[in-house]
Amino acid sequence: MRKILVVFASQSVAAQIKKHLFSEYEITVKIIPTPEKLAVSGCGFSIEANYADIKEIKETIENAKVSSKGIFDAETGEKI
């Protein structure tokens, strides 16, 4: 299954999104340190999720009024 990484500036924002995804959609994600291969500066934490959940993830970020530093393919590191 294709995985994505959603990069955030802080662990607290990543945790907030993780909580909302589970409570609203029962989507389970994992918070991980942002891999060095991603060319995003100043971003320490990411959530790892299934690509199939990207619509709900984008909605959650928008509704929570937070910003992400981007959504990337977990394997290639390419921005989606």
C-alpha positions as CSV (number, residue, x, y, z in Angstrom):
1,M,0.0,0.0,0.0
2,R,1.3,3.4,-0.9
3,K,2.3,5.6,2.0
4,I,2.5,9.4,2.3
5,L,4.2,11.7,4.7
6,V,2.6,15.0,5.8
7,V,5.2,17.3,7.2
8,F,4.5,19.7,10.1
9,A,6.6,22.3,11.9
10,S,6.0,20.8,15.3
11,Q,5.1,17.6,17.1
12,S,2.1,19.2,18.7
13,V,0.5,20.1,15.4
14,A,1.2,16.5,14.1
15,A,-0.4,15.1,17.3
16,Q,-3.4,17.4,16.9
17,I,-4.0,16.2,13.3
18,K,-3.4,12.6,14.4
19,K,-6.1,12.9,17.1
20,H,-8.6,14.6,14.7
21,L,-8.1,11.9,12.0
22,F,-8.9,9.1,14.4
23,S,-11.8,10.8,16.1
24,E,-13.4,12.0,12.9
25,Y,-12.6,9.3,10.4
26,E,-11.1,6.4,12.5
27,I,-7.9,6.8,10.5
28,T,-4.8,5.7,12.3
29,V,-1.5,7.4,11.4
30,K,2.0,7.4,12.9
31,I,4.0,10.4,14.0
32,I,7.6,10.1,12.9
33,P,10.7,12.3,12.7
34,T,10.8,13.9,9.2
35,P,13.3,12.0,7.1
36,E,16.3,14.0,6.0
37,K,15.7,13.1,2.4
38,L,12.8,15.5,2.3
39,A,13.9,18.9,1.2
40,V,11.8,20.8,3.8
41,S,13.7,23.1,6.2
42,G,12.7,23.5,9.8
43,C,10.2,20.7,9.9
44,G,10.8,18.1,12.6
45,F,7.8,15.9,12.5
46,S,5.6,14.1,10.0
47,I,2.6,11.8,10.0
48,E,2.8,8.7,8.0
49,A,-0.5,7.6,6.4
50,N,-2.0,5.6,3.6
51,Y,-2.3,7.4,0.3
52,A,-6.0,6.3,0.2
53,D,-6.7,8.6,3.1
54,I,-5.3,11.8,1.5
55,K,-8.7,13.5,1.0
56,E,-9.6,13.1,4.7
57,I,-6.1,14.3,5.7
58,K,-6.4,17.4,3.6
59,E,-9.9,18.2,5.0
60,T,-8.7,17.7,8.5
61,I,-5.7,20.1,8.1
62,E,-8.0,22.7,6.5
63,N,-10.7,22.4,9.2
64,A,-8.1,22.5,12.0
65,K,-6.8,25.8,10.5
66,V,-3.2,24.6,10.6
67,S,-0.7,24.3,7.8
68,S,1.6,21.6,6.7
69,K,4.9,21.9,4.9
70,G,3.7,19.5,2.3
71,I,2.6,16.0,1.4
72,F,5.2,13.7,0.1
73,D,5.4,10.1,-1.3
74,A,7.0,8.2,1.6
75,E,9.2,6.0,-0.7
76,T,10.4,8.5,-3.2
77,G,10.3,11.8,-1.3
78,E,8.5,13.5,-4.2
79,K,6.0,16.2,-3.3
80,I,2.4,15.3,-4.1
